[in-house]
Amino acid sequence: MGRWPWLCGALLASLVGARTAGAAACAPGTLQGYIDLGATGCTAGAVLFADFRLESGQSFATPIDPTQVQITPTATANASALLLTFSSSAAAGELFESFFHFDASASGLVAAVVALAGASAAGDGVVTATQDVCPDGSFLPGVPIGCPSAAASSITFVSDSGSLLADGASFAGASFFDVFADVAADGGLSGSAALGSVTLSFTAIPEPSMAALLATGLVFFARSRVRRQG
């Protein structure tokens, strides 16, 4: 009996892999293009990115047109990332924001990182990029709260007085991340801010290989049946 939970885990992981295998590879495009993919999504490396949608940001912010946000997917052996390039600049009294949601699915998701590059700020202006992650669960609709498991928030910023260009969180191992990303350029009362690029990256390290687990489990199941029948 002790082997059955292990085999069931392998079967569930194989279902995640099957969904990932059924999606097309992610291609460079716009945030609007990724939104148009809907629940089908696309894959970058081992990760399936899906269900992109815009969310309501700060009431006094001007939403950044998703057709003007360029996305470039990248992947290495264990990491999959989306590089978002912005062309928004905020003068004094202006605030521009891109606030959106998506899901990331893969076997063995263990880390999520947000990184800023090419951003600048002067005076009391500031550029911020945050990433909220709910592992193996979902936030409340439209807001990054209400995650039933251990949610994590990562925050980066660039200001005239300092910066934090990368931040991330580690997880025990999940098959699904519910993600909210919030990127903003705030010119402040008398300053300025310019967005550059934001990278949202995810590390997936299946251990051991779910395909191998599934195959071994099925062999064990078949042999057990033969022994019982004999």
N, C-alpha and C positions, 0 to 999 in steps of 0.2 A: 504493500500500500504506500510505502514511503516514496516510491518512485513516481507515483501518479502526479503529485503537485509539480514535480520537476518536468514531467512530460507535458503537462497542461501549460506550464510556462513557456516551453519551447513552441507549442502549438500557437499560443497567443502571439509570440514574437514573430512566428512565421506569417501570421495574418497581417501584422504591421508591414513586414517585408513585402508581402504580395501587393498591398496597396501602394507602396512606394514604387514597386516595379511597374505598376500600371500607368504611372504618370510620365509625361514627357520630361526631358531634361530642361532645366531652367535656362533661359536665354536672356541676353541683355535686352532691356526694355524700360518702360516707365512704370512707376508705381500704379498708375491707372491700368496698365496692361496686366500687372500681377493681380489687381483687384478683379479684373475681368475673367481670370482663370477660375474663380469660384472655388468650390470644394474639391475640384479635381487637382488643382495646384500643379506643381512641378518639382523636380528633384535636382538637388545640387549635391553630388557625392551620395552619401547614405541618407541624407535628410530630405524629407518631403515637406515643402512649404506650401501652405494652402489657406483658404478662407481669409484672404486679405480684405480688409474693409476699413473705411475711414471712420473715425470716432469724433465726437464733439469735444473740442478742446476748450481752452480758456475763452470765456464769453467776449473778452475785449481783444482777442487775437484775430489776425487776418489769416485764414487757412491758406496754406501753400497749395497751389494747383498740382494735383497728383500727376498730371501729364507733363509737368516740368521737373519732376523728380526722376532721375535716371537710376536704374538698378542694374548692377553687374554682379552676377553670381560667380563664386569661386569655390573650389573644393580641393582639399588635400586628402591624405589617407584617412584621417580621423576627424577633420574639421570642415564644416561647410559654412559659407558666409555669404551675406548680401551686402554689397557696397552700394550705398545710396549717395548720389552726388546732387547737391543743391546749388542753386544760383540765386539765392535770396539774400538780400542785405537790408538791414533795418537802420533807419536814421533815428534821430531823437524823436521820441513819442510814438515810434512804430514797434509792433510786435508781430512777427510772422511765425506760424506754427504748423507742423505736420504731425498729426496725432493719428496713429493707425494701429490696427490689431492684425495678428495672423497666428497660425498654428505651425509648429515644427514637430514632425514625427520621425522617429528612428529608434532602433533598438540600442539601449545603453547610452542615452543622453546623460552626460555628466557635467557639462559646463555651458555657460552662456556669457558672452562678453560683448560690451559695447565700446567702441573706440571712435574718437574724433580726430580729424586731420584737416589741415588747411583752413581752420576757422580763425577769426580775429575779432577783437573787441577793443573799443577805446572809451575812455571816460567811464560812465556808469553802465555802459552796454555789456551784455553778456550773451554767450551762446551756450545752450544746454542740450544734452542728449541723454535720455533715460530709457532704460529697458526693464520692464516688470515681467517676471516669469512665474507662472503657476505650473509646477511639475505634476503630471498625471492628474490634472484637474482643470477647472475653468474658473475664471474670474466672473463676477457678476456682469451681466450684459452691459457693455458700454463703459465700464469703469474697472480699473485694476484693483479691485477689492473683492473680498468674499471668496478667495481661494481656499478650498477645504484642506489643502495640504500646506507644506512649508514654502510659501511664496518668497521671492527674493527680488530686491530692487537694486539696480546698478545705475549710477549717476556720473556723468562726465560734464565738464564745463570749461569754457575759456573766458577769462575776463582780463581787464587791464592790470589787475593786481596778482593774478595767478591762474593756474589751470590744473585740471585733472583730465588727462587725455584718454584714459582707459580704465574700465572698472568691470568687474564680473562676479559671478557666483558659481559655486560648485554644488553638485547634487549627488546623491547616493547612486543614482542610475534610474532613469525614467524612460518611458517610450513615447511621451507626449509632453510638449510645452505649449501652454497658452500664453501668448506674448502680447504686451502692449508696448509700443515704441512712441516716444514723444520727443520731437526735435524742434527747437525754437531759437530764433534770433530776436533778441530784445534790445532795442536801441536805448532804453532807459529814458530818463528825463532830458539828458543833454549829451548823450554819447552816441555810439554806433556799434553795430555788430554784423558780421558777415559769416554765413554758413559756408563750409567747405564740403567735406564728405563724412559720412557716418558708416561704420562697419558693424553689422550685427552678426556675430559668429557663434557657432554651436559645435560642441565636441561630442561625438558619439563613439563609444568604445564598447562594442558588444563583447561580453566575456562570460563563457566561451562563445564561439560562433553558434548562433541560434540554428543555422542550417545544419551544422554538425550535431547539435543536441537533438534536433528533430529526427534526423536520420538514425541516430543511435537509439533514440527512444522507440521509433517504429520497429527497428530490428529486434529490440528487446521484447516489444509487444508481440511480434510474430513468433519469436522463439518460445515465449511463455505459452502461447496458444498451442503450439505444436507439442510442448511437454504435457500440457493438460490433456490434450486429445489422445496422446500416447498412453 
